[in-house]
Amino acid sequence: MQQQKILLVEDDPNLGLLLEDYLQIKGKFKVVLAKDGDAGLRAFTADDFDICILDVMMPKKDGFTLAKEIRKINAHIPLIFATAKGMMDDKTTAYNLGGDDYITKPFRIEELLLRINALLKRSKNDDTKNDNQATTFTIGSYYFDYTNQVITRDEQQQKLSTKEAELLRLLCLKINDVLTREEALLKIWHDDNYFNGRSMDVFLSKLRKFLKDDDKVEIINVHGRGYKLLVN
């Protein structure tokens, strides 16, 4: 089973290393530690994470500013803010920025681990719910009916193959976000080997052709990670 990955952005080196070690050993997570907001943003854009823990008071870029930039890239990833302040204004700002939880220093590491696990469980349940229920999507000027495997635009219909429909649905479920190559291959082909990867590339080319008449819709490659369905 693949380890879940945490982005930890904390400028206190002692606390950062303590949290990193604890979460990797006790929580069995893979933790990437960044020591300021700028480094945190670079780390986030370079890799895929399951949850972010952001210190609020940091040099170069504070946690709230970093959260705004993360939310532009990924609107759904769980965010936990950590700060020495306990003021209500900070809590209000945290939740208004789309934060999922807020923990005040000093805190018990065991409590942080419980909050992380609760958010990841909720996020997984939300993903499962979406996977089970969402079957129709609006993609710019296109309407995609997954059940009937049809894309419609201006009363013109394009019938899709089963694999094309499954791949487009995964892209739609992560619209404007990255669908990793591994996730697509495992969910559709159940194996991420080289030959399935080449087959998926063919289906992606076909989907791009089917969606080419709307210049606000684009399927792009995200180097080293996967693909993104962009709708402007």
N, C-alpha and C positions, 0 to 999 in steps of 0.2 A: 504494500500500500504506500502510495506516495506521501511524503511528509507535507503537512500544511506549512505555508511559509508566512512569516511575520516580518513586516518592516517596522523596526523600532528606531525612532528618532529621538535621541536623548543626548543633551550636551554635557551632562555630568558623567565623566568617564567612569567613575567608580560605580555609580548606580547603573549605568548602561551595561557595563560588563557583568555586574551581578545579575541583572534581569536576563541578559543574553544567556548566561550559563544556566540559570534556573529553568528558563522556558525550554531550552534545548534538552536538558537532562530530565526534568520532572514532567514537562508538558510534551516532550518528544516532538517539538517543532523545529523547523529550520528557521533561524533568526538572522536577519541582515541588520546590522547596527550602523546607523548614520549619526554623526556627531553634531550636525547643524541642519537647518532647514534646506539650504542649497544642496548639501550632500544627500538629504532625504529625497528631494525631488529627482535628482540624478538617478538614485537607486530605484525609485519607483518606476521611472520611465524605461529603465534598462531590464526590468524583470517582471514576473507575474507574482502577485502576493494575494493571500487570502484575507489578511487583516492588517491594519496599521495602528500603531500606538505612537501618538505624537505628543511630545512635551510642548507646552504652550510657550514658555519663556525661553527662547533660544536666540543665539546670535545669527546674523545674516538674514534669516527669515524665520519669523515666529510660527508657532504651530497652527494658528488660525489662518495665516496667509498660505502656508503649505497646504492646509486642508482645502482651501478654495481651488488651488491649482490641481490637487489630486482629483477633486470632484469634477473638474473639466475633462479629465481623462477617463475617469471611472466613477459613474454616478452611484454605484451600488456597493462598493467595497466597504465593509465595516470599519469605522474609525473610533478609536478610544483616545480621548484627550487626558493628559496627565499634567497637573500643575500644582505648585505650592500654594496657589491662591485658592481660597474657598468662597470667593465673592459670588453672589447670585448673578451679577452682570456677566461674569466669565462663563457661567453655566448656560445662561441664555444665549450668549454668542456661540458657544460650542454646539448647541442643538440647532440653532438657526442655520449654521453652516452645514448641517446634515450629519453632525456627529451622532454616533449611536450610544456612546456612554462617556462618562466623565468621572475620573478618580482623582482625589485630592491627596497630595503628598503631605506627610509621610503615609504610605499605605503598606499593608501586608502583601507580599508577593503572592501568597496563596489566594488572596481575594482577587488580585488582577488575573490570575490564571482561571479562576471561576468565571469571571466576566468574559474573558476571551472565549472560553469553551461555550458559554451560553450564546454569545453572538454568532460564533461559527455554526452552532447547531441551528439557530434561527435562520441564518443565511442559507444553509443547506436545505432546510425545509422549504424556504421560499423558492429556491431553484427547482426543487422537485415539483412543487406546485405548478410553477410556470411550465416545466417540461410536460406535465401531465395534461394541462388545460389549454395552453395557447395553440390555436390552430389557424387563425386568420391574422393577417398583418397588412398594414399600409406601409409601402416603401416608396416614399415620394409620390409620384403620380401612378404607381402600380398598386394593385390589390392582389395579395397572394393568399390563395386558399390551399392550405397544406393538405387537408383531407382529400380534396379532389385533384390535387397536384396541378393547379392551374394558376398562371399569372395573367392578370387582366389589366389592360390600359386602353382607354378610349374605345371600349367595346371590342377590342382585339384581344384574343386569347392565345396564350402559349402553353401548351401541355408540357409538363415536366416528367422526366423519369423518376422512379422512386428515390434513387440516390440523389438526384438533383434537388428534389423536394426536401429530402432530409437535410441536406447540406444547407440549403437556403433557410430552412427553419432554424437551424442552429445559429446561423449568422444573424437572423432576425431577433432571436432571443437575447443576443448580445449586441444589438444595434449600437453603432458608434463606440463599441468596446472590442477588445481583442478576443477572437476565438482562436485558441491555441491549436496548432496543427495536431498535436497529440490527442487533444480532446475530441476533435472532429473524427480522426481516424478510429479511435477506440469506440466512440458512440455509434458510428455508422458501419465501419468495417470490422470492428472488434479486434483489430490488430494494426499496429502502427508500422508495419514493415515497409520496405522501399517500394515494392510493387503497388501496394495500396496507395502509397503517397503519390506515385505517378498517376494512378487512376483518378485520385481526387483532383489533381492539377487540371486534368481534362475537364472534369465537371465544373470546376471554377471558371475555366475559360468559357464554357457554354453559358453559365449564369451571367457572366459579364456581358456577353453578347445579347442575352435576353433583356438585360437592364440598360442597354446602351443609349436608348432614346431619351432618357431623362438625365440631363447633365448634372443634376443635383444628387444623383445616386452613383455610388462607386464602390467596388470591392477592391481594397488595396492589400498588398502584402506588407506585413510588419516584420522586418528583417529579424530572423532568429527566433521569432515567436509564433507567428501564425497569420491570421487574416482579420480584416475589419470591414464591416459593411457601413459605409459612411453615407448619411443622408443629411444634406445641408438644408 
